[in-house]
């Protein structure tokens, strides 16, 4: 993994996870790299579904939409986006990144990177 990261000149990483262990693991790896990587993540209201939006005030809905758009912008523009291929949100981010001309080096369970596919 580190060879691919070094070749890609990656310094800002957005990790899309709700699991605190993931961020702790990243912090440990980053210690080994003397803090080279900048981790981007936002503390947002999670698990917002359409039904819950209808019961919110206009201001609350506006805040949620602004949080979503901010998250999408930062995530799409980070050097590397880390997420799961089964998440609709992560797939949206991947599509945005492709539209911005960013490389998406998918890592698969088969230990193959998309950048290795010919």
C-alpha positions as CSV (number, residue, x, y, z in Angstrom):
1,X,0.0,0.0,0.0
2,X,2.7,2.5,1.0
3,X,4.4,2.2,-2.4
4,X,1.1,3.1,-4.2
5,X,0.6,6.0,-1.8
6,X,4.1,7.3,-2.3
7,X,3.8,7.2,-6.0
8,X,0.5,9.0,-6.0
9,X,1.9,11.9,-3.9
10,X,-0.9,11.7,-1.3
11,X,-0.9,13.9,1.7
12,X,-4.6,14.7,2.5
13,X,-6.9,11.7,3.2
14,X,-10.6,11.6,3.9
15,X,-11.7,8.5,5.7
16,X,-15.5,7.9,5.5
17,X,-16.2,5.7,8.6
18,X,-18.3,5.8,11.7
19,X,-16.0,3.4,13.4
20,X,-13.6,5.2,15.9
21,X,-11.2,2.3,15.7
22,X,-10.5,3.2,12.0
23,X,-9.4,6.7,13.0
24,X,-7.3,5.4,15.9
25,X,-5.6,3.0,13.5
26,X,-4.9,5.9,11.1
27,X,-3.4,7.9,13.9
28,X,-1.0,5.1,14.8
29,X,0.1,4.7,11.1
30,X,0.5,8.5,10.8
31,X,2.8,8.5,13.9
32,X,5.1,6.2,12.1
33,X,5.1,8.7,9.2
34,X,5.9,11.6,11.5
35,X,2.5,13.1,10.9
36,X,2.9,13.3,7.1
37,X,-0.7,12.7,6.3
38,X,-3.5,15.2,7.0
39,X,-6.7,13.5,8.0
40,X,-9.9,15.2,6.9
41,X,-13.2,14.3,8.6
42,X,-16.2,16.1,9.8
43,X,-18.4,15.6,12.9
44,X,-21.8,15.5,11.3
45,X,-25.2,14.3,12.2
46,X,-25.4,10.7,10.9
47,X,-28.2,8.4,9.8
48,X,-30.4,11.1,8.5
49,X,-33.2,9.6,6.4
50,X,-35.8,11.4,4.3
51,X,-38.6,10.7,6.8
52,X,-36.7,12.4,9.6
53,X,-36.1,15.5,7.3
54,X,-39.8,16.1,7.0
55,X,-40.2,16.5,10.7
56,X,-37.4,19.0,11.1
57,X,-37.6,22.7,11.0
58,X,-36.5,24.6,7.9
59,X,-33.3,25.7,9.7
60,X,-32.5,22.1,10.8
61,X,-33.0,20.8,7.2
62,X,-30.8,23.6,5.9
63,X,-28.1,22.7,8.4
64,X,-28.2,19.0,7.3
65,X,-28.1,19.9,3.6
66,X,-25.2,22.3,4.2
67,X,-23.3,19.5,6.2
68,X,-23.9,17.0,3.3
69,X,-22.7,19.5,0.7
70,X,-19.6,20.4,2.8
71,X,-18.8,16.8,3.4
72,X,-19.2,16.0,-0.3
73,X,-16.9,18.9,-1.4
74,X,-14.1,18.1,1.1
75,X,-14.3,14.3,0.4
76,X,-14.3,14.8,-3.4
77,X,-11.3,17.1,-3.2
78,X,-9.1,15.2,-0.8
79,X,-6.0,13.5,-2.3
80,X,-7.4,10.2,-1.2
81,X,-10.9,9.1,-0.3
82,X,-11.2,6.0,1.8
83,X,-14.7,4.4,1.9
84,X,-16.6,1.2,1.1
85,X,-17.8,0.2,-2.3
86,X,-21.1,-0.9,-0.9
87,X,-22.0,2.6,0.4
88,X,-24.2,4.7,-1.9
89,X,-22.6,7.8,-0.4
90,X,-19.1,6.5,-1.1
91,X,-20.1,5.6,-4.7
92,X,-21.4,9.2,-5.2
93,X,-18.1,10.5,-3.9
94,X,-16.2,8.2,-6.3
95,X,-18.4,9.5,-9.2
96,X,-17.7,13.1,-8.2
97,X,-13.9,12.3,-8.0
98,X,-14.0,10.8,-11.5
99,X,-15.8,13.9,-12.8
100,X,-13.0,16.0,-11.3
101,X,-10.4,13.8,-13.0
102,X,-9.1,12.2,-9.9
103,X,-7.7,8.6,-9.9
104,X,-9.7,6.2,-7.8
105,X,-7.3,3.3,-6.8
106,X,-9.9,0.8,-5.6
107,X,-8.6,-1.9,-3.3
108,X,-10.4,-5.1,-3.6
109,X,-10.7,-8.2,-1.5
110,X,-8.6,-9.9,-4.2
111,X,-5.7,-7.6,-3.3
112,X,-5.8,-5.9,-6.6
113,X,-5.8,-2.2,-7.1
114,X,-7.8,-0.7,-9.9
115,X,-4.6,1.1,-11.0
116,X,-3.0,-2.3,-11.6
117,X,-5.8,-3.5,-14.0
118,X,-4.9,-3.3,-17.6
